[in-house]
């Protein structure tokens, strides 16, 4: 793990099932995340992914790369273009800095998730790998 390292991209197909399951799992029962007709009545072309699902996918992206011993210390994201069914979100990341301490190496990773409309999510994740851990 070193500053400037680029993480491999992760393509996430945005399906209705993913959107609805993520909303249910996070107990977000807003109709715009599960009812297409009500979402359209509110001005959206379809249902769309909630921020908690996006947050979980960003966390998964980081832990898939750094491994099961990775400890997410902070996830700070901002949403942009909605994730609608039928699109694909492509997550990419770059290690911005690495600090070594008694608990292990801590990296700050810049993450971007783009879809067919634009950037769905941007943010930074702080992750620690325990001393002796491998990436």
Buried (B, 14 or more C-beta within 10 A) or exposed (E): BEEEBEBEEBEBEBEBEBBBEBBEEBEBEBBBBBBBEEBEEEEBEBBBBBBBBBBBBBBEBBBBBBEEBBBBEEBEBEBBBBBBBEBEBBBBBBBBEBEEEEEBBBBBBBBBBBBBEEBBBBBBBBBBBEEEBEB
